[in-house]
Amino acid sequence: MIHVGTGDYDGNKAIEFYKKRGFKKVGYLEDINPKSKYSYGQLLFGFLVD
């Protein structure tokens, strides 16, 4: 399994990029680090490699 993550915010082109290549959403993190400078969660995608 290959895992990737990206920010969950409007206009993030990586989300469609991953989906078009067969990645599926496998998780979501709302708050990775309370001291983070980012105000959005992280989408986690996975791709099963044969």
PQR file with spaces between the fields and no chain letter, atoms N, CA, C, O and H, PARSE charges and radii, in Angstrom:
ATOM       1  N    MET     1       0.850   -1.173    0.000 -0.4000 1.5000
ATOM       2  CA   MET     1       0.000    0.000    0.000 -0.0000 2.0000
ATOM       3  C    MET     1       0.892    1.231    0.000  0.5500 1.7000
ATOM       4  O    MET     1       1.849    1.322    0.768 -0.5500 1.4000
ATOM       5  N    ILE     2       0.573    2.151   -0.850 -0.4000 1.5000
ATOM       6  CA   ILE     2       1.241    3.456   -0.868 -0.0000 2.0000
ATOM       7  C    ILE     2       0.292    4.452   -0.215  0.5500 1.7000
ATOM       8  O    ILE     2      -0.882    4.518   -0.581 -0.5500 1.4000
ATOM       9  H    ILE     2      -0.205    2.078   -1.474  0.4000 1.0000
ATOM      10  N    HIS     3       0.789    5.229    0.751 -0.4000 1.5000
ATOM      11  CA   HIS     3      -0.015    6.241    1.429 -0.0000 2.0000
ATOM      12  C    HIS     3       0.500    7.632    1.089  0.5500 1.7000
ATOM      13  O    HIS     3       1.707    7.863    1.013 -0.5500 1.4000
ATOM      14  H    HIS     3       1.743    5.175    1.047  0.4000 1.0000
ATOM      15  N    VAL     4      -0.435    8.552    0.886 -0.4000 1.5000
ATOM      16  CA   VAL     4      -0.088    9.962    0.686 -0.0000 2.0000
ATOM      17  C    VAL     4      -1.075   10.798    1.490  0.5500 1.7000
ATOM      18  O    VAL     4      -2.162   10.330    1.829 -0.5500 1.4000
ATOM      19  H    VAL     4      -1.415    8.365    0.948  0.4000 1.0000
ATOM      20  N    GLY     5      -0.705   12.003    1.787 -0.4000 1.5000
ATOM      21  CA   GLY     5      -1.582   12.909    2.507 -0.0000 2.0000
ATOM      22  C    GLY     5      -1.522   14.298    1.907  0.5500 1.7000
ATOM      23  O    GLY     5      -0.510   14.701    1.332 -0.5500 1.4000
ATOM      24  H    GLY     5       0.178   12.383    1.512  0.4000 1.0000
ATOM      25  N    THR     6      -2.619   15.021    2.049 -0.4000 1.5000
ATOM      26  CA   THR     6      -2.665   16.392    1.546 -0.0000 2.0000
ATOM      27  C    THR     6      -3.674   17.187    2.363  0.5500 1.7000
ATOM      28  O    THR     6      -4.539   16.613    3.024 -0.5500 1.4000
ATOM      29  H    THR     6      -3.440   14.693    2.516  0.4000 1.0000
ATOM      30  N    GLY     7      -3.560   18.481    2.316 -0.4000 1.5000
ATOM      31  CA   GLY     7      -4.460   19.351    3.069 -0.0000 2.0000
ATOM      32  C    GLY     7      -5.866   19.344    2.514  0.5500 1.7000
ATOM      33  O    GLY     7      -6.067   19.272    1.302 -0.5500 1.4000
ATOM      34  H    GLY     7      -2.857   18.948    1.780  0.4000 1.0000
ATOM      35  N    ASP     8      -6.839   19.420    3.404 -0.4000 1.5000
ATOM      36  CA   ASP     8      -8.255   19.452    3.040 -0.0000 2.0000
ATOM      37  C    ASP     8      -8.713   20.909    2.992  0.5500 1.7000
ATOM      38  O    ASP     8      -9.271   21.425    3.960 -0.5500 1.4000
ATOM      39  H    ASP     8      -6.677   19.479    4.389  0.4000 1.0000
ATOM      40  N    TYR     9      -8.471   21.563    1.858 -0.4000 1.5000
ATOM      41  CA   TYR     9      -8.879   22.957    1.696 -0.0000 2.0000
ATOM      42  C    TYR     9      -9.344   23.178    0.258  0.5500 1.7000
ATOM      43  O    TYR     9      -8.946   22.451   -0.652 -0.5500 1.4000
ATOM      44  H    TYR     9      -8.018   21.144    1.071  0.4000 1.0000
ATOM      45  N    ASP    10     -10.180   24.177    0.068 -0.4000 1.5000
ATOM      46  CA   ASP    10     -10.708   24.502   -1.262 -0.0000 2.0000
ATOM      47  C    ASP    10      -9.577   24.831   -2.223  0.5500 1.7000
ATOM      48  O    ASP    10      -8.647   25.561   -1.881 -0.5500 1.4000
ATOM      49  H    ASP    10     -10.503   24.768    0.808  0.4000 1.0000
ATOM      50  N    GLY    11      -9.668   24.286   -3.420 -0.4000 1.5000
ATOM      51  CA   GLY    11      -8.680   24.594   -4.439 -0.0000 2.0000
ATOM      52  C    GLY    11      -7.448   23.701   -4.426  0.5500 1.7000
ATOM      53  O    GLY    11      -6.529   23.921   -5.215 -0.5500 1.4000
ATOM      54  H    GLY    11     -10.424   23.693   -3.698  0.4000 1.0000
ATOM      55  N    ASN    12      -7.405   22.702   -3.554 -0.4000 1.5000
ATOM      56  CA   ASN    12      -6.245   21.810   -3.496 -0.0000 2.0000
ATOM      57  C    ASN    12      -6.298   20.850   -4.686  0.5500 1.7000
ATOM      58  O    ASN    12      -7.123   19.936   -4.711 -0.5500 1.4000
ATOM      59  H    ASN    12      -8.151   22.523   -2.913  0.4000 1.0000
ATOM      60  N    LYS    13      -5.432   21.054   -5.655 -0.4000 1.5000
ATOM      61  CA   LYS    13      -5.413   20.253   -6.876 -0.0000 2.0000
ATOM      62  C    LYS    13      -4.890   18.838   -6.653  0.5500 1.7000
ATOM      63  O    LYS    13      -5.124   17.955   -7.478 -0.5500 1.4000
ATOM      64  H    LYS    13      -4.763   21.797   -5.635  0.4000 1.0000
ATOM      65  N    ALA    14      -4.195   18.618   -5.563 -0.4000 1.5000
ATOM      66  CA   ALA    14      -3.640   17.283   -5.282 -0.0000 2.0000
ATOM      67  C    ALA    14      -4.751   16.263   -5.058  0.5500 1.7000
ATOM      68  O    ALA    14      -4.571   15.088   -5.377 -0.5500 1.4000
ATOM      69  H    ALA    14      -4.005   19.335   -4.892  0.4000 1.0000
ATOM      70  N    ILE    15      -5.894   16.681   -4.517 -0.4000 1.5000
ATOM      71  CA   ILE    15      -6.983   15.748   -4.231 -0.0000 2.0000
ATOM      72  C    ILE    15      -7.464   15.074   -5.511  0.5500 1.7000
ATOM      73  O    ILE    15      -7.547   13.847   -5.564 -0.5500 1.4000
ATOM      74  H    ILE    15      -6.040   17.636   -4.258  0.4000 1.0000
ATOM      75  N    GLU    16      -7.777   15.841   -6.527 -0.4000 1.5000
ATOM      76  CA   GLU    16      -8.211   15.265   -7.807 -0.0000 2.0000
ATOM      77  C    GLU    16      -7.084   14.498   -8.486  0.5500 1.7000
ATOM      78  O    GLU    16      -7.328   13.474   -9.124 -0.5500 1.4000
ATOM      79  H    GLU    16      -7.710   16.838   -6.484  0.4000 1.0000
ATOM      80  N    PHE    17      -5.870   14.978   -8.356 -0.4000 1.5000
ATOM      81  CA   PHE    17      -4.701   14.293   -8.921 -0.0000 2.0000
ATOM      82  C    PHE    17      -4.618   12.863   -8.386  0.5500 1.7000
ATOM      83  O    PHE    17      -4.457   11.919   -9.160 -0.5500 1.4000
ATOM      84  H    PHE    17      -5.672   15.810   -7.837  0.4000 1.0000
ATOM      85  N    TYR    18      -4.727   12.701   -7.069 -0.4000 1.5000
ATOM      86  CA   TYR    18      -4.656   11.371   -6.464 -0.0000 2.0000
ATOM      87  C    TYR    18      -5.834   10.507   -6.882  0.5500 1.7000
ATOM      88  O    TYR    18      -5.652    9.339   -7.226 -0.5500 1.4000
ATOM      89  H    TYR    18      -4.858   13.468   -6.440  0.4000 1.0000
ATOM      90  N    LYS    19      -7.039   11.065   -6.856 -0.4000 1.5000
ATOM      91  CA   LYS    19      -8.233   10.303   -7.216 -0.0000 2.0000
ATOM      92  C    LYS    19      -8.162    9.793   -8.657  0.5500 1.7000
ATOM      93  O    LYS    19      -8.523    8.648   -8.928 -0.5500 1.4000
ATOM      94  H    LYS    19      -7.187   12.014   -6.576  0.4000 1.0000
ATOM      95  N    LYS    20      -7.703   10.627   -9.568 -0.4000 1.5000
ATOM      96  CA   LYS    20      -7.609   10.232  -10.983 -0.0000 2.0000
ATOM      97  C    LYS    20      -6.615    9.098  -11.188  0.5500 1.7000
ATOM      98  O    LYS    20      -6.695    8.388  -12.191 -0.5500 1.4000
ATOM      99  H    LYS    20      -7.409   11.558   -9.348  0.4000 1.0000
ATOM     100  N    ARG    21      -5.690    8.915  -10.273 -0.4000 1.5000
ATOM     101  CA   ARG    21      -4.676    7.867  -10.386 -0.0000 2.0000
ATOM     102  C    ARG    21      -5.016    6.621   -9.567  0.5500 1.7000
ATOM     103  O    ARG    21      -4.185    5.729   -9.397 -0.5500 1.4000
ATOM     104  H    ARG    21      -5.624    9.491   -9.458  0.4000 1.0000
ATOM     105  N    GLY    22      -6.240    6.576   -9.070 -0.4000 1.5000
ATOM     106  CA   GLY    22      -6.711    5.374   -8.394 -0.0000 2.0000
ATOM     107  C    GLY    22      -6.567    5.350   -6.892  0.5500 1.7000
ATOM     108  O    GLY    22      -6.895    4.342   -6.266 -0.5500 1.4000
ATOM     109  H    GLY    22      -6.916    7.300   -9.208  0.4000 1.0000
ATOM     110  N    PHE    23      -6.085    6.430   -6.288 -0.4000 1.5000
ATOM     111  CA   PHE    23      -5.987    6.482   -4.836 -0.0000 2.0000
ATOM     112  C    PHE    23      -7.384    6.618   -4.240  0.5500 1.7000
ATOM     113  O    PHE    23      -8.247    7.288   -4.807 -0.5500 1.4000
ATOM     114  H    PHE    23      -5.819    7.249   -6.797  0.4000 1.0000
ATOM     115  N    LYS    24      -7.597    5.983   -3.101 -0.4000 1.5000
ATOM     116  CA   LYS    24      -8.866    6.048   -2.382 -0.0000 2.0000
ATOM     117  C    LYS    24      -8.645    6.705   -1.025  0.5500 1.7000
ATOM     118  O    LYS    24      -7.603    6.521   -0.396 -0.5500 1.4000
ATOM     119  H    LYS    24      -6.896    5.439   -2.641  0.4000 1.0000
ATOM     120  N    LYS    25      -9.643    7.477   -0.580 -0.4000 1.5000
ATOM     121  CA   LYS    25      -9.553    8.101    0.742 -0.0000 2.0000
ATOM     122  C    LYS    25      -9.601    7.002    1.796  0.5500 1.7000
ATOM     123  O    LYS    25     -10.522    6.186    1.813 -0.5500 1.4000
ATOM     124  H    LYS    25     -10.489    7.626   -1.091  0.4000 1.0000
ATOM     125  N    VAL    26      -8.606    6.987    2.673 -0.4000 1.5000
ATOM     126  CA   VAL    26      -8.537    5.965    3.717 -0.0000 2.0000
ATOM     127  C    VAL    26      -8.555    6.557    5.125  0.5500 1.7000
ATOM     128  O    VAL    26      -8.614    5.818    6.108 -0.5500 1.4000
ATOM     129  H    VAL    26      -7.858    7.650    2.659  0.4000 1.0000
ATOM     130  N    GLY    27      -8.506    7.878    5.226 -0.4000 1.5000
ATOM     131  CA   GLY    27      -8.523    8.470    6.556 -0.0000 2.0000
ATOM     132  C    GLY    27      -8.542    9.985    6.521  0.5500 1.7000
ATOM     133  O    GLY    27      -8.415   10.610    5.468 -0.5500 1.4000
ATOM     134  H    GLY    27      -8.458    8.478    4.428  0.4000 1.0000
ATOM     135  N    TYR    28      -8.705   10.550    7.701 -0.4000 1.5000
ATOM     136  CA   TYR    28      -8.749   12.002    7.846 -0.0000 2.0000
ATOM     137  C    TYR    28      -8.216   12.362    9.226  0.5500 1.7000
ATOM     138  O    TYR    28      -8.591   11.753   10.228 -0.5500 1.4000
ATOM     139  H    TYR    28      -8.808   10.042    8.556  0.4000 1.0000
ATOM     140  N    LEU    29      -7.352   13.342    9.265 -0.4000 1.5000
ATOM     141  CA   LEU    29      -6.846   13.857   10.538 -0.0000 2.0000
ATOM     142  C    LEU    29      -7.303   15.303   10.680  0.5500 1.7000
ATOM     143  O    LEU    29      -6.961   16.154    9.860 -0.5500 1.4000
ATOM     144  H    LEU    29      -7.047   13.837    8.451  0.4000 1.0000
ATOM     145  N    GLU    30      -8.066   15.571   11.710 -0.4000 1.5000
ATOM     146  CA   GLU    30      -8.547   16.938   11.919 -0.0000 2.0000
ATOM     147  C    GLU    30      -7.475   17.849   12.482  0.5500 1.7000
ATOM     148  O    GLU    30      -7.364   19.009   12.085 -0.5500 1.4000
ATOM     149  H    GLU    30      -8.345   14.879   12.377  0.4000 1.0000
ATOM     150  N    ASP    31      -6.692   17.328   13.400 -0.4000 1.5000
ATOM     151  CA   ASP    31      -5.703   18.173   14.064 -0.0000 2.0000
ATOM     152  C    ASP    31      -4.441   17.356   14.319  0.5500 1.7000
ATOM     153  O    ASP    31      -4.373   16.579   15.271 -0.5500 1.4000
ATOM     154  H    ASP    31      -6.783   16.385   13.722  0.4000 1.0000
ATOM     155  N    ILE    32      -3.445   17.542   13.457 -0.4000 1.5000
ATOM     156  CA   ILE    32      -2.205   16.806   13.603 -0.0000 2.0000
ATOM     157  C    ILE    32      -1.392   17.357   14.772  0.5500 1.7000
ATOM     158  O    ILE    32      -0.860   16.603   15.587 -0.5500 1.4000
ATOM     159  H    ILE    32      -3.501   18.173   12.684  0.4000 1.0000
ATOM     160  N    ASN    33      -1.306   18.663   14.836 -0.4000 1.5000
ATOM     161  CA   ASN    33      -0.507   19.324   15.861 -0.0000 2.0000
ATOM     162  C    ASN    33      -1.224   20.614   16.267  0.5500 1.7000
ATOM     163  O    ASN    33      -1.402   21.501   15.433 -0.5500 1.4000
ATOM     164  H    ASN    33      -1.738   19.275   14.174  0.4000 1.0000
ATOM     165  N    PRO    34      -1.628   20.733   17.500 -0.5600 1.5000
ATOM     166  CA   PRO    34      -2.350   21.933   17.933  0.2800 2.0000
ATOM     167  C    PRO    34      -1.580   23.237   17.700  0.5500 1.7000
ATOM     168  O    PRO    34      -2.190   24.304   17.638 -0.5500 1.4000
ATOM     169  N    LYS    35      -0.264   23.169   17.573 -0.4000 1.5000
ATOM     170  CA   LYS    35       0.543   24.372   17.355 -0.0000 2.0000
ATOM     171  C    LYS    35       0.819   24.617   15.867  0.5500 1.7000
ATOM     172  O    LYS    35       1.595   25.505   15.511 -0.5500 1.4000
ATOM     173  H    LYS    35       0.231   22.302   17.623  0.4000 1.0000
ATOM     174  N    SER    36       0.181   23.825   15.007 -0.4000 1.5000
ATOM     175  CA   SER    36       0.401   23.935   13.567 -0.0000 2.0000
ATOM     176  C    SER    36      -0.058   25.288   13.041  0.5500 1.7000
ATOM     177  O    SER    36      -1.005   25.877   13.563 -0.5500 1.4000
ATOM     178  H    SER    36      -0.449   23.104   15.296  0.4000 1.0000
ATOM     179  N    LYS    37       0.610   25.771   12.018 -0.4000 1.5000
ATOM     180  CA   LYS    37       0.222   27.032   11.383 -0.0000 2.0000
ATOM     181  C    LYS    37      -0.941   26.849   10.418  0.5500 1.7000
ATOM     182  O    LYS    37      -1.504   27.829    9.928 -0.5500 1.4000
ATOM     183  H    LYS    37       1.379   25.293   11.594  0.4000 1.0000
ATOM     184  N    TYR    38      -1.305   25.593   10.140 -0.4000 1.5000
ATOM     185  CA   TYR    38      -2.384   25.302    9.194 -0.0000 2.0000
ATOM     186  C    TYR    38      -3.717   25.182    9.927  0.5500 1.7000
ATOM     187  O    TYR    38      -3.778   24.649   11.035 -0.5500 1.4000
ATOM     188  H    TYR    38      -0.848   24.797   10.538  0.4000 1.0000
ATOM     189  N    SER    39      -4.771   25.675    9.309 -0.4000 1.5000
ATOM     190  CA   SER    39      -6.091   25.653    9.943 -0.0000 2.0000
ATOM     191  C    SER    39      -7.025   24.640    9.286  0.5500 1.7000
ATOM     192  O    SER    39      -8.245   24.771    9.389 -0.5500 1.4000
ATOM     193  H    SER    39      -4.721   26.108    8.409  0.4000 1.0000
ATOM     194  N    TYR    40      -6.468   23.633    8.611 -0.4000 1.5000
ATOM     195  CA   TYR    40      -7.292   22.623    7.960 -0.0000 2.0000
ATOM     196  C    TYR    40      -6.741   21.234    8.272  0.5500 1.7000
ATOM     197  O    TYR    40      -5.576   21.067    8.632 -0.5500 1.4000
ATOM     198  H    TYR    40      -5.477   23.527    8.527  0.4000 1.0000
ATOM     199  N    GLY    41      -7.615   20.253    8.122 -0.4000 1.5000
ATOM     200  CA   GLY    41      -7.228   18.875    8.374 -0.0000 2.0000
ATOM     201  C    GLY    41      -6.457   18.275    7.210  0.5500 1.7000
ATOM     202  O    GLY    41      -6.223   18.929    6.193 -0.5500 1.4000
ATOM     203  H    GLY    41      -8.562   20.389    7.829  0.4000 1.0000
ATOM     204  N    GLN    42      -6.072   17.032    7.377 -0.4000 1.5000
ATOM     205  CA   GLN    42      -5.314   16.311    6.356 -0.0000 2.0000
ATOM     206  C    GLN    42      -6.114   15.117    5.860  0.5500 1.7000
ATOM     207  O    GLN    42      -6.597   14.310    6.655 -0.5500 1.4000
ATOM     208  H    GLN    42      -6.262   16.501    8.203  0.4000 1.0000
ATOM     209  N    LEU    43      -6.254   15.008    4.537 -0.4000 1.5000
ATOM     210  CA   LEU    43      -6.863   13.838    3.911 -0.0000 2.0000
ATOM     211  C    LEU    43      -5.763   12.821    3.671  0.5500 1.7000
ATOM     212  O    LEU    43      -4.665   13.176    3.242 -0.5500 1.4000
ATOM     213  H    LEU    43      -5.862   15.664    3.892  0.4000 1.0000
ATOM     214  N    LEU    44      -6.056   11.558    3.947 -0.4000 1.5000
ATOM     215  CA   LEU    44      -5.097   10.489    3.719 -0.0000 2.0000
ATOM     216  C    LEU    44      -5.643    9.574    2.628  0.5500 1.7000
ATOM     217  O    LEU    44      -6.793    9.139    2.685 -0.5500 1.4000
ATOM     218  H    LEU    44      -6.948   11.270    4.295  0.4000 1.0000
ATOM     219  N    PHE    45      -4.807    9.291    1.639 -0.4000 1.5000
ATOM     220  CA   PHE    45      -5.199    8.426    0.526 -0.0000 2.0000
ATOM     221  C    PHE    45      -4.277    7.219    0.478  0.5500 1.7000
ATOM     222  O    PHE    45      -3.120    7.282    0.895 -0.5500 1.4000
ATOM     223  H    PHE    45      -3.872    9.644    1.593  0.4000 1.0000
ATOM     224  N    GLY    46      -4.815    6.114   -0.043 -0.4000 1.5000
ATOM     225  CA   GLY    46      -4.029    4.909   -0.186 -0.0000 2.0000
ATOM     226  C    GLY    46      -4.209    4.297   -1.554  0.5500 1.7000
ATOM     227  O    GLY    46      -5.255    4.457   -2.185 -0.5500 1.4000
ATOM     228  H    GLY    46      -5.754    6.063   -0.382  0.4000 1.0000
ATOM     229  N    PHE    47      -3.189    3.596   -2.013 -0.4000 1.5000
ATOM     230  CA   PHE    47      -3.230    2.904   -3.293 -0.0000 2.0000
ATOM     231  C    PHE    47      -2.604    1.528   -3.093  0.5500 1.7000
ATOM     232  O    PHE    47      -1.456    1.418   -2.661 -0.5500 1.4000
ATOM     233  H    PHE    47      -2.340    3.466   -1.501  0.4000 1.0000
ATOM     234  N    LEU    48      -3.356    0.492   -3.404 -0.4000 1.5000
ATOM     235  CA   LEU    48      -2.875   -0.869   -3.221 -0.0000 2.0000
ATOM     236  C    LEU    48      -2.026   -1.279   -4.415  0.5500 1.7000
ATOM     237  O    LEU    48      -2.489   -1.244   -5.555 -0.5500 1.4000
ATOM     238  H    LEU    48      -4.288    0.581   -3.755  0.4000 1.0000
ATOM     239  N    VAL    49      -0.788   -1.665   -4.152 -0.4000 1.5000
ATOM     240  CA   VAL    49       0.138   -2.084   -5.185 -0.0000 2.0000
ATOM     241  C    VAL    49       0.171   -3.612   -5.201  0.5500 1.7000
ATOM     242  O    VAL    49       0.342   -4.249   -4.161 -0.5500 1.4000
ATOM     243  H    VAL    49      -0.412   -1.693   -3.225  0.4000 1.0000
ATOM     244  N    ASP    50       0.008   -4.183   -6.375 -0.4000 1.5000
ATOM     245  CA   ASP    50       0.064   -5.650   -6.502 -0.0000 2.0000
ATOM     246  C    ASP    50       1.475   -6.160   -6.457  0.5500 1.7000
ATOM     247  O    ASP    50       1.698   -7.367   -6.550 -0.5500 1.4000
ATOM     248  H    ASP    50      -0.131   -3.665   -7.220  0.4000 1.0000
